[in-house]
């Protein structure tokens, strides 16, 4: 039985350079102050973060049938993530994303292009039945697949990437199947054609029962039962923000599945996301409970002792 099963089409090998003095021009060479490597994307970042919080976590995804795919799966297994349903594909290489990370943002070079991945990802629904809750990157499943998961009595949280906001209707049509939707501020505003995250939250509440918007260093907001909830983040000096939103989602789901108030759920999510920026990579820098208690002793709970 899994607390959370993550469904995402690809696991990325994240290569991250931090502490850069600027963006090198053609022909220039810059030296970074820091470097990191590890499993990335929703599967890698949220998977490791959930496991470090003590959640039984499984993963349905794909990597290439190559040495890099083997390394990423081994790293996830070492973190306690079940990778028995990560497919090794001969038809595609393991995806790689290089991040040039600056203090409050980053830019990426990624291979391969999404159009390279043409085969739909098979879903073993007998395996899905073992989950209490499913975390999905969207819109990577069809409405029929969402509906089938719902019919099993399994909760669904939907995350979304920037690329998906190019087709807002594809995302919005999936939200009635979803319990929680967790876009960031830019994604939410683009999906709803608004400029203020509170306006975006209001629009999203007509599609999904619990919209949550990540505001980065400003914290997060949610609309639950018609009530706006705003929780600030903790102050940190970020090293790398890669994957922080995925780690945020892990903290949010921990609280949600333990029946916490939404204020407390957002508090934990904010702390998890912020602490992950203190190292390189999202999952590889996801906090343990001892790290969380140092900055947020109010989150001490018997359920994790």
C-alpha positions, 0 to 999 in steps of 0.5 A, spaced: 500 500 500 502 506 498 500 513 501 502 517 494 503 514 487 506 519 482 504 518 475 509 522 470 511 520 463 519 521 464 524 521 470 529 527 468 537 526 470 538 533 473 545 537 472 545 543 476 550 549 476 549 554 481 553 560 483 554 563 476 556 570 475 552 571 469 550 568 463 556 566 459 556 569 452 558 565 446 565 563 446 566 564 454 567 559 459 564 561 466 565 557 473 560 555 477 560 555 485 556 549 486 554 543 482 549 537 483 546 531 480 540 527 481 533 525 479 529 530 477 522 532 474 515 531 479 517 523 479 524 525 482 523 531 486 516 529 489 518 522 490 524 523 494 521 529 498 515 524 500 519 518 502 523 523 506 517 525 510 516 518 511 510 517 506 510 510 502 511 512 495 511 509 488 512 511 481 510 510 475 514 513 469 519 511 464 527 512 463 531 510 457 534 503 457 541 506 458 546 507 464 543 513 466 536 510 467 540 505 471 543 510 476 537 514 477 533 508 479 538 506 483 538 513 487 530 513 487 531 506 490 536 508 495 531 514 498 525 508 499 521 510 492 518 504 489 521 504 482 518 497 480 513 500 475 518 505 472 519 502 465 526 502 461 525 504 454 529 502 448 526 507 443 528 513 447 534 515 451 533 518 459 531 525 459 536 530 461 535 537 464 541 542 465 539 548 469 543 554 470 541 556 477 541 563 479 539 566 486 531 567 485 530 563 478 534 558 473 534 557 466 534 550 463 537 546 457 533 539 456 533 533 451 529 530 448 524 535 446 517 532 448 515 531 441 520 525 441 516 521 446 510 519 442 508 513 445 503 513 450 505 511 457 501 504 459 498 505 466 497 498 470 491 500 474 492 494 478 498 497 481 494 504 482 489 500 486 495 500 491 495 507 492 491 512 497 492 518 493 495 519 486 500 525 484 500 527 477 503 531 472 498 534 467 495 533 462 499 527 461 493 522 463 487 522 459 480 524 462 478 517 461 484 515 465 483 520 471 475 518 471 478 511 472 482 513 478 477 516 481 472 510 480 477 507 485 476 512 490 483 514 490 484 522 491 488 526 485 493 532 486 494 535 479 501 539 478 502 542 471 508 545 467 509 551 464 508 548 457 501 545 459 499 552 460 499 553 452 493 549 452 489 552 458 483 548 456 486 541 456 488 542 463 481 546 465 477 540 463 481 535 467 480 539 474 473 536 475 476 529 476 481 532 481 481 534 489 487 538 489 491 543 483 497 546 485 500 550 479 505 556 481 503 563 480 505 564 473 502 558 471 495 559 474 494 566 471 496 564 464 491 558 465 485 563 467 487 569 463 488 573 469 494 577 472 493 577 480 493 570 483 487 571 487 483 572 481 486 566 478 484 562 485 477 564 484 477 562 477 480 555 478 475 554 484 469 553 479 473 547 476 476 544 482 474 543 490 481 545 492 486 550 488 492 552 491 497 557 488 505 557 489 507 564 490 515 562 491 518 566 496 512 569 498 509 563 500 502 560 498 495 561 497 489 556 497 481 557 497 477 552 501 470 552 502 470 559 499 475 561 504 481 564 502 487 562 506 494 565 505 500 563 509 507 566 508 514 562 507 520 562 511 526 567 509 532 563 506 537 565 502 536 560 496 542 557 492 538 553 487 530 553 486 530 547 481 524 543 484 522 547 489 515 547 487 515 539 487 518 539 494 512 544 496 507 539 493 510 533 497 509 537 504 502 539 502 500 532 501 503 530 507 499 534 511 493 533 507 493 526 508 494 526 515 488 531 516 491 537 518 488 544 517 489 547 510 493 553 514 498 547 517 498 544 510 501 550 507 505 552 512 509 545 512 509 545 504 512 552 504 517 550 509 519 544 505 519 548 498 524 553 502 529 548 505 529 545 498 532 551 495 538 551 500 542 545 496 542 543 489 536 540 486 529 539 489 529 532 491 536 531 493 535 537 497 528 535 500 528 536 508 528 531 513 523 532 519 529 534 523 531 540 518 523 542 518 523 542 526 529 547 526 526 552 523 518 550 524 518 547 531 510 548 531 510 543 526 512 537 531 507 532 531 506 525 534 505 522 527 512 522 525 516 521 531 
